[in-house]
């Protein structure tokens, strides 16, 4: 899938039970809003050029040493942006921010803004429609276990996302 419009990202994903739980919520939303398909994840860092091999070699020692951790969800949220249209807001905690800092240092990422969230829908819909969809969603679990860090390749022009390396932490 590597093209001139592609870049790499580092994602956190969840234990099977929570991955299925979040996927069911995402599926319910997409039944109404019809957005593109993408894996459930939290983006820790993104925008990296290079090759899969190069990024994997740099990241592997850090990914293996990082260890599983929990995130705390906040609430469903929405914005008027395509890639953060409807999501689960995630509270920053020490584990999450330290993982991001390690990854950013290894990959020399300069982007400092970190707004952790679990996207459930990408697209442009009216906020009233998103509020109505959110009102019919189940109550969120407060804690979700992160068990994997992944290297993903993204092509946002073609709306394609693919995990190329998944590491159990």
VENGI-V376709 format. One record per pair of residues at least 4 apart in sequence whose C-alpha atoms are under 7 Angstrom apart, sorted by sequence separation. I is the first residue (numbers start at 1). J is the second residue. D is the distance in whole Angstrom. If there is no record, write none. Layout:
# VENGI-V376709
i/j/d
I/J/D
I/J/D
This chain:
# VENGI-V376709
i/j/d
2/6/6
14/18/6
15/19/6
16/20/6
17/21/6
18/22/6
19/23/6
20/24/6
21/25/7
22/26/6
23/27/6
24/28/6
25/29/6
26/30/6
27/31/6
28/32/7
29/33/6
30/34/5
50/54/7
51/55/6
52/56/6
53/57/6
54/58/6
55/59/6
56/60/6
59/63/6
60/64/6
61/65/6
62/66/6
81/85/5
92/96/6
93/97/6
94/98/6
95/99/6
96/100/6
97/101/6
98/102/6
99/103/6
100/104/6
101/105/6
102/106/6
103/107/6
104/108/5
105/109/7
125/129/7
126/130/7
127/131/6
128/132/6
129/133/6
130/134/6
131/135/6
132/136/7
133/137/7
155/159/6
156/160/6
14/19/5
30/35/6
50/55/7
79/84/6
80/85/6
92/97/7
104/109/5
125/130/7
155/160/5
78/84/7
79/85/5
154/160/6
155/161/6
78/85/5
79/86/7
154/161/5
78/86/4
153/161/6
154/162/7
77/86/6
78/87/6
152/161/7
153/162/5
77/87/5
152/162/5
153/163/6
76/87/6
77/88/6
152/163/4
153/164/7
76/88/5
77/89/6
151/163/6
152/164/5
75/88/6
76/89/6
150/163/6
151/164/6
152/165/7
75/89/5
151/165/5
73/88/7
74/89/5
150/165/5
151/166/7
73/89/6
74/90/5
150/166/4
23/40/7
73/90/4
74/91/6
149/166/6
150/167/6
72/90/6
73/91/6
148/166/6
149/167/5
71/90/7
72/91/6
148/167/5
149/168/7
148/168/5
149/169/7
147/168/6
148/169/5
147/169/6
92/116/7
69/95/7
90/116/5
13/40/7
89/116/7
90/117/5
13/41/5
89/117/5
12/41/6
13/42/7
88/117/5
89/118/7
11/41/6
12/42/5
87/117/6
88/118/5
11/42/5
12/43/7
87/118/5
88/119/6
11/43/4
12/44/7
87/119/4
10/43/6
11/44/5
86/119/6
87/120/5
9/43/7
10/44/6
86/120/6
87/121/7
10/45/5
84/119/6
86/121/5
9/45/6
10/46/6
85/121/6
86/122/7
9/46/4
85/122/5
8/46/6
9/47/6
84/122/6
85/123/6
8/47/6
9/48/7
83/122/5
85/124/7
7/47/5
8/48/5
82/122/5
83/123/7
7/48/5
8/49/6
82/123/5
7/49/5
82/124/6
58/106/7
45/100/7
44/100/5
76/134/7
45/104/7
73/142/5
72/142/6
73/143/6
72/143/5
71/143/6
72/144/7
70/143/6
71/144/5
42/116/7
70/144/5
71/145/6
42/117/6
70/145/4
42/118/5
69/145/6
70/146/6
41/118/6
69/146/5
40/118/7
68/146/6
68/147/5
35/121/6
36/122/6
63/149/7
35/122/6
35/123/6
30/121/7
26/120/5
26/121/7
68/169/5
67/169/5
66/169/6
29/133/7
63/167/7
64/169/6
63/169/7
36/159/7
38/161/6
18/144/7
15/145/6
14/145/6
15/146/6
14/146/4
15/147/5
13/146/6
14/147/5
12/146/6
13/147/6
14/148/6
13/148/5
12/148/6
13/149/6
12/149/5
11/149/6
12/150/6
10/149/7
11/150/5
10/150/6
11/151/6
10/151/5
9/151/6
10/152/6
8/151/7
9/152/5
8/152/6
9/153/6
8/153/4
7/153/6
8/154/6
6/153/7
7/154/5
6/154/5
7/155/7
6/155/4
5/155/6
5/157/7
